[in-house]
Structure formats: structure tokens, C-alpha cells
Amino acid sequence: MGQLFAWVQMNRLTDAVSVTLMVSRLPCMFSIKESKPHSARKRMISNVYSKTFLQSSKDANDLTRSILLDRLLPVLDSSAASGSPVEVHELNYATTMDFVSSYIFGLGNDANFIQDVEMRKKYLSWHFKRSEHSFWFQEVPRLTQIIQSIGIHLVPKWVDLANNEIQAYLLGLCRRASQAVQTHTGYVEKERGTHPVVYSQLTETLNKSTGKGDLGENNQAPEIMELHLASELLDHVVAGMDTSAITLTYLFWEMSRHPGMQTALREELRNLRPSMALENPTYLPGPRALDGLPLLHAIVMETLRRHTAIPGSQPRITPPAPTSLAGSPPLPGGIRVSAQAYSLHRNEGVFPSPEVWNPERWFPELPQQKDEMMRWFWAFGSGGRMCIGSNFAMQELKYVTAAVYSNFTTSIVDDTGIEQVDSYTAGPAGNQLQLRFTRLQPEGEHMLPPL
């Protein structure tokens, strides 16, 4: 998923009301400023995003298999057969939305944007409209609301309409998941349905917290509890879709510019058992097998470093006691400070020639060099507010990359506007990337049971 910092991250770590779900005005994990309630909320759901849980989850395995084998690869195979290019940036958004929404709400209750092209285009239209006007709500939310109350709109009205549409859509996914849980449809009776993992976990833990008085959702009516769920899960969906989609776009672009890297990766992928070739349409290798592929890992890491989806500043608030940061004089409590992945990832002393996309840098001669790179690597942040979905994002990125380059070569048709925008969330300026997918010849590998 990539990194679970949504477009209102800066607002959320200041003393401001979250605008993720403006209708409900309810807090979510990333809008909770105080450390103790933030940690309490994070503990409610962190276990289902842990690497151990994900790698052993049948639901995660089943939804990955279905999205790759039943949705994504057939689209790419059809394009390869016809010779027509694919606009992969939009398709990447569809893919990552399907991954994150199916893990949260269950396969069968998810967006299915790969196949539902009409709904995909509507949703992305809303998404990009509001993304272009995030500054005011991020940096001066109270001033924006006050001025708006007297009829002056710093943000166009249609941005509010787009937000309302997104909120209504995500609330609908919550209700579908709720119905599936109550009736056991949508993940038991359907052949390839899955359990709504995150939705069920959060519902259970929120209900257990009722009456404890520490999270703000206790003693609430069911409809208010529903909005708490929607507010929390909207963050997961939006951020999980956005960041991983941008990462995939730049990964495919760099791989298409480096055909030799495609060849090297393909040689490594041949070691997977079972293979991810289309001729093996039933099984996928386990996530631990993908973690054992060093070049695949390096390609993902280098893309996250060079083309960080969120290069902008990540705000933090200093604790009450005076605090020294990086050798600074003591800072009083309540001061907003920040660091940004863009700068950290361009430290030439750690990442020589930092503007160059070079996966081989992740194979240093000395272990100390690798440790130092990891210390400066900040695609997912760090500490208590580190991206909760980092393990999900890494697993998703590796599976999609392995599936694509086990079956196709890619080449650039049109990369106009591929440069990243100067923004907190930084996708391509042209909002598009057209690639040609060419089918690899099958190698006659035997189908083996999953590891």
C-alpha cells in the first residue's frame, strides 16, 4: 500500500479538525494529535498489517491471486495480443485500489476498479480534483473554514462535492462489508471471496473499547460508530491506493528504460516455484519466496527512494519537555517540526549519485553501508507514526512487479509529463504513462503446488 500518509497528513498533526471525512468531523488514527490515544488506536489494527500476519494470511494470499490472475494479467495479456499500448498510471491506481479495498472490506465487497472501468474513472476524477487543492485544508484549516463560512471559498465548491462523493462511496463499501459479515456472504459463499480483514478487526476492537473513554467513540449510537469506521478506513484506502500506484508507475517507467534490468529480474524470477507465468494459472509463490529475491527487493527499494510518492515534509509535534533534535538547541513543547524523504534520500554521502535510479546500490560491499542506507531511507517514515501499511505495500509491490515481469517485457510508448510534480504527494505531472507490453514465450515449466 504504499505509505499510509493521506493528503491531509500535515493538518492532522496540528491542532486542527480532520477533514478526511468532513461530514462527520470524526478523528482517525492520523488525525489524533496526542500520543497515548494515537497509540491506542494504532494497536487496534496494527497486528493485521504486520509482516508475520500478512505472510500467513489465507485472505491476503487469496485476494492477491484473484487480483493478479483474474483481473490484472488478463488485461495486460489482451493488450499484448492486440499490440495496443496501456495507460498504466490509471491501471496502477485501479490495481492498488483493488488490493487495499479487498484487504479492508473483503474480495467481493471491494472496488474492483480493474474491471469496473466506468466507476474507476468516476472515482479517480473525484480523487484528482480534490488532490489539486489540498494546501488550504492542510496548512490553514481553521482559517479556511472561517472564511468559507462567510461565503468566500478559497477552495472551489466542486472540491467539496468531490470529497462528498468519495466519502459516500467509501461509506458504501463499509456497509457492504458489514452486510457480508452479518450474513456470511461476499467471502464465504463466493468461490474466491475473502474475509474483510481490516474492517472486522477494527469493528471488533472499537466495540471492545466502548465505555473506556479513551478514544472518543465510546457510548456512541451505531450510526456514529459506522462513521468512525468510515473515517478511519477512508484514510487507509486513499493513502494505500495513491502511494503504491505512484510507486508502480515509476517502477514500470524505470524498468522500461532499462531493458537489461528486465532481463536480470526475469532470470531471478525463474527461480520462483511455482512460477508466476500465465501458463500456471492456479497458484502463486508464497510471500517469503518473493522476499528471497534480492534484485526484486532492490528494484522496489530504489524506486521508493528515487521516486518517493510522498517526498513532502512529515510534520511532528515536539513533546512537552524541551527536546533537542539532531544537535539543535532545546526546543519547547508543542513546536511543529518536520523532515522530508526527498532530502533524506538525496544525501550524497549515503546515496552516491542520488538522482540516478540504481538498484545495484542496494548490494553494498560492506554491511555497514546497507545499515546506513536503511537509517536514511524514509519512504514509510519512522517511529510511532510510521506508515502502518508498509508491510502490506511492500508485499503488494513485489507481487505486482513479479507478475508483470514474469510474463511481459515493457517499453515506453509515451512518457510525456513523467516528471514528478513539486507537491506533498508527487505523481507524474502528465498524470499518464503509456507502455507497450510484449508477451514472453512460455518456457514449459511444470506447475507445482504453492510453497
C-alpha positions in Angstrom: 0.0 0.0 0.0 2.3 2.2 -0.1 2.7 4.7 2.6 -0.4 5.4 4.7 0.0 9.2 4.8 -3.1 10.7 3.2 -3.4 14.2 1.7 -4.4 15.8 5.0 -1.4 14.5 6.9 0.0 17.9 7.8 -3.3 19.1 9.0 -3.7 16.0 11.1 -0.7 16.5 13.2 -1.6 20.1 14.1 -4.4 21.3 16.4 -7.0 21.1 13.7 -10.1 19.1 12.9 -9.6 16.2 10.4 -11.1 16.9 7.0 -10.8 13.4 5.7 -14.5 12.8 6.4 -15.7 16.4 6.6 -19.3 15.4 7.0 -18.7 13.5 10.2 -15.8 15.6 11.6 -14.6 12.4 13.4 -11.0 11.7 14.3 -9.0 8.9 12.8 -5.6 7.4 13.7 -3.7 10.0 11.7 -5.7 13.0 13.0 -5.1 12.1 16.7 -2.5 14.5 17.9 -1.9 13.1 21.4 0.5 10.2 21.6 -1.5 8.0 24.1 -4.8 7.8 22.2 -2.9 7.6 18.9 -1.0 4.6 20.1 -4.3 3.1 21.4 -6.0 3.4 18.1 -2.9 2.1 16.2 -2.8 -1.0 18.4 -6.4 -1.8 17.4 -5.3 -2.6 13.8 -1.5 -2.9 13.7 -1.5 -6.7 14.0 -3.3 -7.2 10.7 -0.7 -5.1 8.9 2.3 -6.9 10.5 4.6 -8.9 8.2 4.0 -12.1 10.1 0.2 -11.8 9.8 0.3 -10.9 6.1 2.6 -13.7 5.1 0.5 -16.3 6.8 -2.9 -14.8 5.9 -5.0 -17.0 3.6 -7.2 -14.0 2.8 -4.2 -11.9 1.7 -3.0 -14.9 -0.5 -6.4 -15.5 -2.0 -7.1 -11.8 -2.9 -3.6 -11.5 -4.4 -4.1 -14.5 -6.5 -7.5 -13.3 -7.7 -6.5 -9.7 -8.5 -3.4 -10.8 -10.4 -4.6 -13.9 -12.2 -8.3 -13.0 -12.7 -8.1 -9.2 -13.2 -4.7 -7.6 -13.9 -2.8 -10.2 -16.0 -5.7 -10.8 -18.4 -5.9 -7.1 -19.1 -2.2 -6.9 -19.9 -2.3 -10.1 -21.9 -5.2 -8.8 -24.1 -3.3 -5.6 -24.7 -0.2 -7.5 -25.7 -2.1 -9.7 -28.1 -3.6 -6.7 -29.8 -0.4 -4.7 -29.8 -2.2 -1.7 -28.2 -0.4 0.4 -25.5 -1.7 0.5 -21.9 -2.1 3.7 -19.9 -0.5 2.2 -16.8 -0.8 5.1 -14.4 -4.6 4.8 -14.2 -4.4 1.0 -14.3 -1.9 1.1 -11.4 -4.5 3.1 -9.4 -7.1 0.5 -10.2 -4.8 -2.3 -9.1 -3.7 -0.7 -5.8 -7.3 0.3 -5.1 -8.4 -3.3 -5.6 -5.6 -4.6 -3.3 -6.2 -2.3 -0.4 -10.1 -2.3 -0.6 -10.2 -6.1 -0.9 -8.0 -6.5 2.2 -10.0 -4.0 4.1 -13.5 -4.9 3.0 -13.1 -8.3 1.5 -12.9 -9.6 -2.0 -16.4 -9.4 -3.4 -17.0 -6.1 -1.4 -14.0 -4.3 -2.9 -13.9 -1.6 -5.6 -12.9 -4.0 -8.5 -11.6 -1.0 -10.4 -9.6 -3.1 -12.8 -12.8 -4.5 -14.3 -15.2 -1.7 -13.4 -13.7 0.9 -15.7 -16.7 3.3 -15.5 -16.6 3.5 -11.7 -12.9 3.7 -11.7 -12.9 6.8 -13.9 -15.5 8.5 -11.8 -13.7 7.9 -8.6 -10.3 9.0 -9.9 -11.9 12.1 -11.3 -13.1 12.9 -7.8 -9.7 11.9 -6.3 -7.6 14.1 -8.6 -9.9 17.1 -8.3 -9.6 17.3 -4.5 -5.8 16.5 -4.6 -5.1 19.6 -6.5 -6.5 21.8 -3.8 -5.2 20.3 -0.6 -3.0 23.2 0.6 -5.6 25.3 2.4 -7.1 22.4 4.4 -3.6 21.1 5.2 -1.9 24.3 6.4 -4.7 26.7 7.5 -7.8 24.6 8.0 -9.4 26.8 10.6 -8.9 30.0 8.6 -10.2 28.2 5.5 -13.4 27.1 7.4 -13.9 30.6 8.9 -13.6 32.3 5.6 -15.7 29.7 3.9 -18.5 30.3 6.5 -18.8 34.0 5.3 -19.1 32.9 1.7 -15.5 33.2 0.5 -14.3 29.9 -1.0 -10.5 29.5 -1.1 -11.2 26.0 -2.3 -13.6 25.6 -5.2 -17.0 24.3 -4.3 -16.6 21.3 -6.6 -13.7 20.1 -4.4 -16.2 19.7 -1.6 -18.5 17.9 -3.9 -15.7 15.5 -4.9 -14.9 14.9 -1.3 -18.6 14.2 -0.6 -18.7 11.7 -3.4 -15.6 9.9 -2.2 -17.0 9.8 1.4 -20.3 8.4 0.2 -18.5 5.7 -1.9 -16.3 4.6 0.9 -19.3 4.5 3.3 -21.0 2.2 0.8 -18.0 -0.2 0.9 -18.2 -0.2 4.7 -21.9 -1.1 4.6 -21.3 -3.9 2.0 -18.6 -5.3 4.3 -20.9 -5.0 7.3 -23.6 -6.9 5.5 -21.1 -9.6 4.4 -20.0 -10.1 7.9 -23.6 -10.4 9.2 -24.8 -12.7 6.5 -21.5 -14.5 5.7 -21.9 -13.6 2.1 -19.3 -12.0 -0.1 -16.5 -14.1 1.4 -17.8 -17.5 2.3 -20.3 -18.4 -0.4 -18.4 -16.9 -3.3 -15.7 -19.1 -4.7 -12.9 -16.5 -4.4 -14.2 -14.2 -1.8 -12.2 -13.2 1.2 -12.9 -12.1 4.8 -13.0 -8.3 5.3 -9.8 -8.4 7.4 -9.2 -4.8 8.5 -12.9 -3.9 8.7 -13.6 -6.9 11.0 -10.6 -6.2 13.2 -11.4 -2.5 13.6 -15.1 -3.2 14.3 -14.3 -5.7 17.0 -11.7 -3.5 18.7 -13.9 -0.4 18.6 -16.8 -2.3 20.1 -14.5 -3.6 22.9 -13.3 0.0 23.6 -16.9 1.2 24.1 -17.2 2.8 27.6 -13.5 3.1 28.2 -13.5 6.8 27.4 -10.0 7.0 25.9 -10.7 7.1 22.1 -13.8 9.3 21.7 -16.0 6.7 20.2 -17.4 5.2 23.3 -21.1 5.2 24.1 -22.0 6.2 20.6 -25.0 5.2 18.6 -24.5 2.6 15.9 -24.7 5.2 13.1 -21.9 7.2 14.8 -19.8 4.1 15.2 -20.3 3.5 11.5 -18.9 6.9 10.7 -15.9 6.3 13.0 -15.2 3.2 10.9 -15.6 5.0 7.7 -13.4 7.9 8.8 -10.6 5.5 9.8 -10.8 3.2 6.8 -11.1 6.1 4.3 -7.5 7.0 5.3 -6.3 3.5 4.7 -8.0 3.3 1.3 -7.0 6.7 -0.1 -3.4 6.5 1.1 -2.9 2.9 0.2 -4.2 3.5 -3.3 -2.3 6.7 -4.0 1.2 6.0 -2.9 1.5 2.4 -4.2 0.1 3.4 -7.6 2.6 6.2 -8.0 5.4 3.8 -7.0 4.3 1.2 -9.6 4.2 3.9 -12.3 7.8 4.9 -11.7 8.9 1.3 -11.3 7.5 0.4 -14.7 8.9 3.5 -16.2 12.4 2.9 -14.9 12.3 -0.8 -15.9 11.1 0.2 -19.4 14.1 2.5 -19.7 16.4 -0.3 -18.5 15.8 -3.4 -20.6 18.9 -5.0 -19.1 17.3 -4.8 -15.7 14.2 -6.5 -17.0 16.4 -9.4 -18.3 18.2 -9.7 -14.9 15.0 -9.7 -13.0 13.4 -12.2 -15.3 16.4 -14.6 -14.6 15.8 -14.2 -10.9 12.0 -14.7 -11.2 12.7 -18.0 -13.0 13.7 -19.4 -9.6 10.2 -19.0 -8.2 8.3 -22.2 -7.6 5.5 -22.2 -8.6 6.3 -19.7 -11.3 4.1 -16.7 -11.9 3.8 -17.4 -15.6 0.3 -17.2 -17.1 0.6 -20.9 -18.0 0.4 -21.6 -14.3 -3.0 -20.0 -13.7 -3.8 -21.5 -10.3 -1.0 -21.0 -7.8 1.3 -18.2 -6.7 4.6 -18.5 -4.8 4.4 -17.5 -1.1 5.4 -14.1 0.0 8.5 -15.5 1.7 9.7 -16.8 -1.6 9.4 -13.2 -3.1 11.3 -11.8 -0.1 14.1 -14.2 -1.0 14.7 -12.4 -4.3 17.4 -9.8 -3.7 17.1 -8.0 -7.1 13.3 -7.7 -6.8 13.7 -6.2 -3.4 16.4 -3.8 -4.6 14.2 -2.6 -7.5 11.3 -1.8 -5.2 13.6 -0.1 -2.6 15.4 2.0 -5.2 12.1 3.1 -6.8 10.8 4.1 -3.3 14.0 6.0 -2.7 14.4 7.8 -6.0 10.7 8.4 -6.8 9.2 8.7 -3.3 5.4 9.0 -3.7 5.3 11.4 -0.7 8.5 13.4 -0.7 6.9 16.3 1.2 7.5 17.2 4.8 6.2 14.9 7.5 5.2 17.1 10.5 5.7 16.1 14.1 5.0 18.0 17.3 7.7 18.2 20.0 6.8 16.7 23.4 6.1 18.9 26.4 9.6 18.7 27.8 12.3 20.6 25.9 13.8 18.4 23.2 17.0 18.6 21.2 16.7 17.3 17.6 19.8 16.4 15.5 22.0 18.6 17.7 19.7 21.6 17.9 19.2 23.8 20.9 16.4 22.5 23.2 13.1 23.1 21.5 10.0 23.9 23.7 7.0 21.6 23.6 4.2 22.0 21.0 6.5 23.1 18.2 5.9 21.7 14.7 9.0 20.2 13.2 9.4 18.1 10.1 11.6 16.0 7.9 11.1 15.0 4.3 12.1 11.9 2.4 13.1 14.0 -0.6 16.0 15.5 1.2 17.0 12.4 3.2 17.1 10.2 0.1 19.4 12.7 -1.6 22.2 12.6 0.9 25.2 12.1 -1.4 27.3 10.7 1.4 24.9 7.8 1.8 23.4 7.5 -1.7 26.1 8.5 -4.3 24.7 10.0 -7.5 21.3 10.2 -5.7 19.4 11.3 -8.8 20.3 8.1 -10.6 17.9 5.1 -10.3 20.4 2.4 -9.5 19.0 -0.8 -7.8 22.5 -2.2 -7.5 23.3 0.4 -4.8 21.4 -1.9 -2.5 24.1 -4.5 -2.8 26.9 -2.7 -1.0 30.3 -4.3 -0.3 30.1 -3.7 3.5 27.1 -4.4 5.8 27.6 -1.0 7.4 26.8 0.7 4.2 23.4 -1.1 4.0 22.7 -0.2 7.6 23.4 3.5 6.8 21.2 3.5 3.8 18.3 2.0 5.8 18.8 4.6 8.5 18.3 7.4 5.9 15.5 5.5 4.0 12.3 7.2 4.9 9.7 6.3 2.3 7.5 5.0 5.1 8.6 7.4 7.8 9.7 6.1 11.2 8.8 5.9 14.8 5.4 5.7 16.4 3.8 7.4 13.4 5.5 5.3 10.8 3.3 4.1 7.9 1.2 1.3 9.4 0.8 -0.3 5.9 4.4 -0.5 5.0 4.5 -4.3 5.0 1.3 -4.5 3.0 2.7 -2.1 0.5 6.0 -4.0 0.1 4.2 -7.3 -0.4 1.8 -5.8 -2.9 4.6 -4.0 -4.9 6.7 -7.2 -5.1 3.8 -9.4 -6.2 2.7 -7.0 -9.0 6.2 -6.5 -10.2 7.0 -10.2 -10.2 3.7 -11.0 -12.0 4.3 -8.4 -14.7 7.9 -9.2 -15.5 7.4 -13.0 -15.3 5.1 -12.6 -18.3 5.9 -9.5 -20.3 8.6 -7.1 -21.3 7.7 -3.4 -21.2 8.7 -0.5 -23.4 7.8 3.2 -23.4 5.2 4.5 -25.9 4.5 7.9 -24.4 6.0 9.2 -21.1 5.1 12.9 -21.6 4.9 14.6 -18.3 6.6 11.8 -16.4 8.5 14.3 -14.1 7.2 14.3 -10.6 5.2 17.3 -9.5 6.5 19.6 -6.8 3.9 18.6 -4.2 3.4 16.8 -0.9 2.2 13.8 -2.9 4.2 13.6 -6.1 2.8 11.7 -9.1 3.7 12.4 -12.7 2.9 15.9 -14.0 1.2 14.5 -17.0 -0.8 12.0 -14.9 -0.2 9.3 -17.5 2.3 6.8 -18.8 1.7 4.6 -21.9 3.6 1.4 -22.2 3.6 -1.5 -24.6 3.5 -5.0 -23.1 5.1 -7.8 -25.1 4.3 -11.4 -24.1 7.2 -13.6 -23.2 7.3 -17.1 -24.7 6.3 -19.8 -22.3 9.2 -22.0 -21.1 7.3 -25.1 -20.4 7.7 -25.0 -16.6 5.8 -27.6 -14.6 3.0 -26.4 -12.3 3.9 -27.1 -8.7 1.9 -26.7 -5.5 2.4 -23.4 -3.6 5.3 -23.2 -1.1 
